[in-house]
C-alpha cells in the first residue's frame, strides 16, 4: 500500500488512520511541533476540513523539500452539516497541487469507509504513474 501522511487537529483523522490497522512505517503524522518531514517516496495526504489558518503545519510540510511533488493524491474528512465546506481543505490542497481527491469521509469514518478507502488506495497506488 502507498504511504499515507496525515494531519489531525481534534483526533478524528488519527482515529480513522488507526482503523486502517497499517504498519507504523506506512503512516506518518504531520504535527505542529514537527511539520518538516522529508518525503522521498510517493504518498497520499489525509487532512481534516478546517479554516486555512489552522492548516499552517500542512502547508509547511507541503513546502518542505520535494513533498509537494511526491504527493500523488489527497483524502479528506469533514462534516456534511457544513454543506459546501465539507472537505474544503482536501479539495483546496488537491486543486492547488493539481491532484485528485481520491476519497472523502465523514468524521472518523465508518467500517465501510475504512474498507473502501483501503480499496481506493490499493487501486490508486497500483495505477498511479508519474508523468
N, C-alpha and C positions, 0 to 999 in steps of 0.2 A: 504494500500500500504506500502511496505517496506520503511524504512527510507533511504533518499538519502543524501550523503555527497559529496560536490563538491569543486573544486578549479578553480578559474578563474583569468587569467592574464590580458587579454585585454577586458574582459566583455562578450565574446561570450558564454561561458558556463553559466554564470549568466543569460544572455538573454534566453538561452534555458530553464533553470530551471524556469524562470518566466513564460514562455509559458505553463508550466505544470499546473499552477494555483492550487498549492497544499497548504495545511495549513502550516503556518510558522513552527510549531513543527515537521513537517515531513522532513524538509530540513535544512541542516546545512552547512555553508560555512567555509572552511578552509581559514584562512587569514595569511599573513606573520606576522602580529602582534600577532596572537593567533593560532598557529597550534596545540597546545597541548590540544585537546578536547578529553575527555574520552568517547568513545562509548561503552555502556554497552549492546546494542542490535545489532542484525544483520543489516547490511546496504549495500547499493551499492555505490561504489565510481565512480564519474564522473570527468574526467580530460581532459584538453586540450593537444594537442601534441606540446611539446617544448623540447628543449635540457635538458638533465639530470640535469645540474647545475641550471636550473630555477625551478626545482621541489623540492628544499630543504624543503619547508614547508610541502609538501605532504609526503615526506619521514619522516620528524619529526613526523607528525601526525600518520603515519602507525607504527612507532616505539614506540609510546606512549602507555603505559598500555597494554590492550589487543586488540587494534584497528585492528591489522593485522588479528587476529583470528576471529574477528567479521565481517570482510568484507566477503561478500558472492559472489560478482561479481563486474566487472569493466565495465564502459562505457566510450567511448571517442569521442571527437570531433577533427576534423582536416581539412586539405585542401587537396583534391585529387590531386592537382597540384604537391604535394610533393612526389608523387608516393609511394615508399616503406616506406617513413617516415610518411605516412598517419596513424594517430592514433598510432604512435610508443609508446607514453607514456603509454596509456592504455594497449597496448599489452605487454610491458615490465613489468609493475606492475602486470598484471594478471599472466604472466609466473612466476615471482618471488614468488608470493603468491600461485601458483598452483590453480588459479581460472579461470573461464571462462570470456571472453569478451562477455558481453551479448548484447551490442548494440554499433554501431558506426554511427556517423552522421557528416555532413559537416557544418562547421561554427557554426551558432546558430540554425541550424535545421529548417526544413520546417514544415508546419502544419501536413503533412503526417508523418514526423519523430516523432513529438510530440505524435500523436495518436499511432503510432507503438511502441514507447518507453513505453508509459503507459501500453499497452497490454503485452509487454515483461516483464516489471517489475511485473505486476499483476500475470502473469503465473509463472514467475521465483520464486517470493516470495511464491506463493502457493505451488509449487512443492518442494521448497528447504527444505532439512533436513540435519542437521549436522551429519557427520559420527563419 
